[in-house]
Amino acid sequence: MSSGFLSNQLTNRQQQLDLQIRRLKLPEKQRIYCLKGCANCCALVVNCSFPEAAAVAQTLSTEQCMQVTDRAFEIRRLATRCDSLLEFLRNYRATIGSCPLLDATERSCSVYPARPLTCRALLSTRPSAWCGIDLATLHPLEKDAFLSSLDPELVSFPTHYLAAPQELASTCESALVALMQEQQGWGLSGNFIYQVWLELEHQISAKLATSGFDLIAYLETQQLLVPFLLQVRTGR
């Protein structure tokens, strides 16, 4: 598999998504509230394809690499303690906190041009405070009022995030994984920070160029296939 080919495919899909977002036409009185510095969404679980994570890994400073490594071990510890994906997702924000690539001073993404498709597609139709709220903690009446205010045809109900960009991002991510499957016989995706660390620590991209490299065997041997953090799709 050519890493250059995948890189070009990733760039094309990033541009495709960014263009759709710029062309979005919202209903009257509807707006996007995302602004530099709001950052509440940066504490959510982010999944992406491996090519996206590898592209980010190439941009990091030494300090950022250390921050990613520390956070990857925290994420791994949480995952190994959880019995289900739902439990992992519920505990992620409270246990893990904000993305280690969030600039602490400006409260903005330090890898913004290379950020994953999932991050690009998360556009809020409500003020940023709502992006930091766990609906399960709301009073039932407050929760019902919030849900009834949403347009199910516009958002990914029951969230307040626009649906169309997320659908395209998911399609683009699946296409990248499918390209890996077509070339290698498997495709890799999963937790964004864990995969960035995987590339930094294990140089997966370089190993892919090695004839006969078996990703699944390598991940299993190195005990890297942690529940909820990596998904490997096999078969061409």
C-alpha positions in Angstrom: 0.0 0.0 0.0 1.4 3.4 -0.9 1.3 5.8 2.0 1.4 8.7 -0.6 -1.7 7.3 -2.3 -3.6 7.1 1.0 -2.4 10.6 1.9 -3.7 12.0 -1.3 -7.0 10.2 -0.8 -7.3 11.7 2.7 -6.6 15.2 1.4 -9.3 14.8 -1.2 -11.8 13.7 1.3 -10.9 16.5 3.8 -11.4 19.0 1.0 -14.7 17.4 0.0 -16.0 17.7 3.5 -14.7 21.2 4.0 -16.4 22.3 0.8 -19.7 20.9 1.8 -19.6 22.6 5.1 -18.8 26.0 3.4 -21.8 25.5 1.1 -24.2 24.6 3.9 -27.5 26.5 3.8 -29.4 26.4 7.0 -33.1 27.1 7.7 -34.0 30.6 8.7 -33.2 31.5 12.3 -30.8 28.5 12.5 -27.1 29.0 12.9 -23.8 27.3 13.8 -22.4 28.3 17.2 -18.9 26.8 16.8 -16.2 29.4 17.6 -12.5 29.4 18.3 -12.1 28.8 22.0 -15.4 27.1 22.9 -13.7 23.6 23.0 -16.4 21.6 24.9 -16.5 19.1 22.0 -12.8 18.5 22.5 -13.6 16.3 25.5 -15.7 13.9 23.4 -14.4 10.5 22.1 -13.0 10.9 18.6 -12.7 7.9 16.3 -11.1 8.1 12.9 -9.3 6.0 10.2 -5.7 5.2 10.7 -4.5 7.4 7.8 -6.0 10.4 9.5 -4.2 9.6 12.8 -0.9 9.0 10.9 -1.2 12.3 9.2 -1.6 14.1 12.5 1.3 12.2 14.0 3.6 13.7 11.3 2.8 17.2 12.4 3.6 17.0 16.2 6.3 18.6 18.2 8.3 16.7 20.8 6.1 18.1 23.6 2.9 17.2 21.8 4.2 13.6 21.3 4.8 13.4 25.0 1.3 14.7 25.8 -0.2 12.2 23.3 1.8 9.3 24.9 0.6 10.2 28.4 -3.0 10.5 27.3 -2.9 7.3 25.3 -1.9 5.3 28.4 -4.8 7.0 30.3 -7.2 6.0 27.6 -5.9 2.4 27.5 -6.3 2.1 31.3 -9.9 3.3 31.1 -10.7 0.9 28.3 -9.4 -2.1 30.1 -11.5 -1.2 33.2 -14.8 -0.9 31.2 -17.1 -3.9 30.5 -18.9 -2.3 27.7 -18.6 0.4 25.0 -21.4 2.4 26.7 -19.5 2.4 30.0 -16.4 3.5 28.2 -18.1 6.4 26.4 -19.9 7.5 29.6 -16.7 7.6 31.6 -14.4 9.1 28.9 -15.1 12.8 29.4 -15.0 12.7 33.2 -11.9 10.5 33.4 -9.9 11.6 30.4 -10.7 15.2 29.9 -9.9 17.4 26.9 -7.9 16.3 23.9 -4.1 16.6 24.6 -3.8 18.5 21.2 -6.1 21.3 22.5 -4.0 24.4 23.0 -4.4 25.2 26.7 -4.0 28.9 26.3 -6.2 29.7 23.3 -8.5 26.7 23.9 -8.2 25.9 20.2 -7.0 22.9 18.2 -3.3 22.9 17.7 -3.5 20.6 14.7 -6.5 22.2 13.1 -5.5 21.9 9.4 -4.9 18.1 9.9 -7.8 17.4 12.4 -9.8 14.2 11.8 -12.9 14.2 9.6 -15.0 13.5 12.7 -13.9 16.8 14.3 -14.4 18.7 11.0 -18.0 17.5 10.8 -19.1 18.3 14.4 -21.1 21.5 14.0 -23.3 22.7 16.9 -26.7 24.2 16.4 -26.8 25.2 20.1 -24.5 27.4 22.2 -21.2 25.7 23.3 -22.4 25.1 26.8 -24.7 22.4 25.5 -21.7 20.6 24.0 -20.4 20.0 27.6 -23.6 18.6 29.0 -24.4 15.0 29.6 -28.2 14.7 28.8 -28.4 11.8 31.2 -27.7 14.3 34.1 -30.5 16.7 33.1 -33.8 17.0 34.9 -36.4 15.1 32.8 -38.4 18.3 32.1 -35.2 20.1 31.0 -34.2 17.2 28.8 -37.6 17.0 27.2 -37.6 20.7 26.5 -34.1 20.4 24.8 -35.1 17.4 22.7 -38.3 19.0 21.6 -36.4 22.1 20.4 -34.4 20.0 17.9 -35.2 19.5 14.3 -34.8 15.7 13.6 -34.4 16.4 9.9 -31.5 18.7 10.5 -29.5 17.2 13.4 -28.2 13.8 14.4 -31.0 13.3 16.9 -30.9 13.2 19.9 -27.8 15.5 19.6 -27.8 19.1 18.5 -25.0 18.5 15.9 -25.8 18.8 12.2 -26.4 15.5 10.5 -25.3 16.0 6.9 -21.6 16.8 7.6 -21.4 13.8 10.0 -22.9 11.5 7.4 -20.4 12.6 4.8 -17.5 12.3 7.2 -18.6 8.8 8.0 -18.7 7.9 4.3 -15.3 9.4 3.7 -13.8 7.6 6.7 -15.3 4.3 5.5 -13.8 4.9 2.1 -10.3 5.3 3.5 -10.7 2.1 5.5 -12.0 0.3 2.4 -8.9 1.5 0.4 -6.7 -0.1 3.1 -8.7 -3.3 2.9 -8.4 -3.3 -0.9 -4.6 -2.9 -0.8 -3.7 -4.8 2.3 -6.5 -7.1 3.1 -7.4 -5.2 6.3 -8.4 -1.7 7.3 -7.6 0.0 10.6 -9.7 2.6 12.5 -10.4 3.5 16.1 -9.7 6.0 18.9 -7.9 9.0 17.5 -5.3 9.7 20.2 -4.6 6.0 20.7 -3.9 5.6 16.9 -1.7 8.7 16.9 0.4 7.2 19.7 0.4 3.8 17.8 2.0 5.6 14.8 4.5 7.5 17.0 5.6 4.5 19.1 5.4 1.7 16.6 5.8 3.4 13.2 3.0 1.5 11.6 3.1 3.5 8.4 6.8 2.5 7.8 6.0 -1.1 8.7 3.2 -1.2 6.0 5.9 -0.7 3.4 7.6 -3.9 4.5 6.8 -6.9 2.4 4.8 -9.5 4.3 4.0 -7.3 7.3 1.0 -8.8 9.1 -0.7 -6.0 11.0 -3.1 -8.2 13.0 -0.3 -10.5 14.2 1.8 -7.5 15.1 -1.0 -5.9 17.1 -1.7 -9.1 18.9 2.0 -9.8 19.7 2.5 -6.3 21.1 -0.8 -6.5 23.0 -2.2 -3.4 21.3 -5.6 -4.7 20.4 -7.4 -3.1 23.3 -11.2 -3.3 23.4 -13.0 -0.1 22.2 -9.8 1.5 20.9 -9.0 -0.3 17.7 -11.2 -1.9 15.0 -9.6 -4.1 12.3 -11.6 -5.0 9.3 -10.3 -8.0 7.3 -10.9 -9.3 3.8 -10.5 -7.7 0.4 
